Amino acid sequence: MASAGQDRGRTVNVVPAVARRTCYMYSPQVLDHFEHPRNPGAVSDPDASAQIENPACGDILKLTLRLSNGRIEEIGFLARGCVASMACASALTELVSGKTVEQARDLKREDVLKAVGGLPPASYHAAHLAIDALSAALNQLERKT
């Protein structure tokens, strides 16, 4: 009986097939953010911290950020979820870094989708999760002031 990865005595390399399929599903920007995430990890001594879970798929995103002179000086993320969620979280941190709270609040789901080169419709939830986490963190900042 052949084990996984073998077919009638010859080895079948299934990983490249999966990788090729993933490449067709996601843009180069998504894959880049997933493979080389920007601003991963939690910010030490944050001014705001928010964690959001998508109840439909179970993806979780936690954002932590610190302000300086009214601008987002440092932002980091911790995430558990799909490729798209990781990529959107990474892209979001780049989009809001250095922005004022008001500028960050103006960020829309479409801005995140554009930053990752688009997503398949079934993955739009990832951009929603990123925006929802950002909104929760910004709301926390407003409650503190």
C-alpha positions as CSV (number, residue, x, y, z in Angstrom):
1,M,0.0,0.0,0.0
2,A,1.4,3.4,-1.0
3,S,1.8,6.0,1.7
4,A,1.0,9.7,1.2
5,G,3.3,11.2,-1.3
6,Q,3.8,8.0,-3.3
7,D,1.9,6.7,-6.2
8,R,2.5,3.2,-7.6
9,G,6.2,3.1,-6.6
10,R,7.1,6.6,-7.6
11,T,7.3,9.6,-5.4
12,V,4.8,12.3,-6.1
13,N,5.7,15.8,-5.0
14,V,2.4,17.4,-3.9
15,V,3.8,20.5,-2.2
16,P,4.6,22.4,-5.4
17,A,1.0,21.7,-6.6
18,V,-0.4,23.2,-3.5
19,A,2.0,26.2,-3.7
20,R,1.0,26.7,-7.4
21,R,-2.7,26.7,-6.4
22,T,-2.1,29.2,-3.6
23,C,-0.2,31.5,-6.0
24,Y,-3.2,31.5,-8.4
25,M,-5.6,32.3,-5.5
26,Y,-3.6,35.2,-4.1
27,S,-1.8,38.2,-5.5
28,P,2.0,38.6,-5.2
29,Q,1.4,41.3,-2.6
30,V,-0.7,39.0,-0.4
31,L,2.0,36.3,-0.6
32,D,4.7,38.8,0.2
33,H,2.9,40.1,3.3
34,F,2.2,36.5,4.4
35,E,5.7,35.3,3.9
36,H,7.4,38.5,5.2
37,P,4.9,40.1,7.6
38,R,5.5,43.8,8.5
39,N,5.3,44.8,12.2
40,P,4.6,41.3,13.7
41,G,4.4,41.0,17.4
42,A,3.0,43.1,20.2
43,V,4.1,46.6,21.0
44,S,5.5,47.0,24.5
45,D,3.6,49.4,26.7
46,P,0.9,50.2,24.2
47,D,-1.6,53.1,24.4
48,A,-4.2,50.8,22.9
49,S,-4.7,47.1,22.4
50,A,-7.7,45.4,20.7
51,Q,-8.4,41.8,19.8
52,I,-11.1,40.8,17.4
53,E,-12.3,37.4,16.4
54,N,-14.3,36.5,13.3
55,P,-17.0,34.2,14.6
56,A,-17.6,32.7,11.1
57,C,-14.1,31.5,10.4
58,G,-12.3,31.7,13.8
59,D,-9.6,34.1,12.6
60,I,-8.2,36.2,15.5
61,L,-6.4,39.5,15.1
62,K,-4.8,41.5,18.0
63,L,-3.5,45.0,17.3
64,T,-1.3,47.0,19.7
65,L,-0.2,50.6,19.1
66,R,1.6,53.4,20.7
67,L,1.1,57.1,19.9
68,S,3.7,59.9,19.9
69,N,2.7,63.6,19.2
70,G,-0.8,62.5,18.0
71,R,0.5,60.0,15.5
72,I,0.7,56.2,15.4
73,E,4.4,55.8,16.2
74,E,4.4,52.0,16.5
75,I,1.9,49.3,15.7
76,G,2.1,45.6,15.8
77,F,-0.1,42.6,15.3
78,L,-0.6,39.1,16.5
79,A,-2.8,36.9,14.3
80,R,-4.1,33.4,14.0
81,G,-5.9,32.7,10.8
82,C,-5.7,32.3,7.0
83,V,-3.2,33.6,4.6
84,A,-5.5,36.6,3.7
85,S,-5.9,37.6,7.4
86,M,-2.2,37.6,8.0
87,A,-1.6,39.6,4.9
88,C,-4.3,42.1,5.6
89,A,-3.0,42.6,9.2
90,S,0.5,43.2,7.9
91,A,-0.7,45.6,5.2
92,L,-2.9,47.5,7.7
93,T,0.1,48.2,10.0
94,E,2.0,49.7,7.1
95,L,-1.0,51.8,6.0
96,V,-1.5,53.4,9.4
97,S,2.0,53.7,10.7
98,G,2.8,57.4,11.1
99,K,-0.8,58.5,10.6
100,T,-2.9,60.6,13.0
101,V,-5.8,58.9,14.7
102,E,-8.2,60.8,12.4
103,Q,-6.3,59.7,9.3
104,A,-6.2,56.1,10.5
105,R,-10.0,56.2,11.2
106,D,-10.5,57.2,7.6
107,L,-9.0,53.9,6.4
108,K,-11.5,51.7,4.6
109,R,-11.7,48.0,3.8
110,E,-11.1,48.9,0.2
111,D,-7.8,50.5,1.1
112,V,-6.6,47.3,2.7
113,L,-7.8,45.2,-0.3
114,K,-5.9,47.5,-2.6
115,A,-2.8,47.3,-0.5
116,V,-2.7,43.5,-0.8
117,G,-3.5,43.5,-4.5
118,G,-7.0,42.3,-4.1
119,L,-8.5,39.1,-2.6
120,P,-10.9,36.5,-3.8
121,P,-14.5,37.4,-2.6
122,A,-14.4,34.4,-0.2
123,S,-11.5,36.1,1.6
124,Y,-12.9,39.6,2.0
125,H,-13.5,38.8,5.7
126,A,-9.8,39.3,6.2
127,A,-9.9,43.0,5.3
128,H,-13.1,43.4,7.5
129,L,-11.2,41.8,10.4
130,A,-8.3,44.2,10.0
131,I,-10.5,47.3,9.9
132,D,-12.6,46.1,12.8
133,A,-9.5,45.6,15.0
134,L,-8.2,49.0,14.0
135,S,-11.5,50.6,14.8
136,A,-11.6,48.9,18.2
137,A,-8.1,50.1,19.0
138,L,-8.9,53.6,18.0
139,N,-12.1,53.6,20.0
140,Q,-10.0,52.6,23.0
141,L,-7.7,55.6,22.5
142,E,-10.7,57.9,22.4
143,R,-12.1,56.5,25.7
144,K,-8.7,57.2,27.3
145,T,-8.7,60.9,26.3
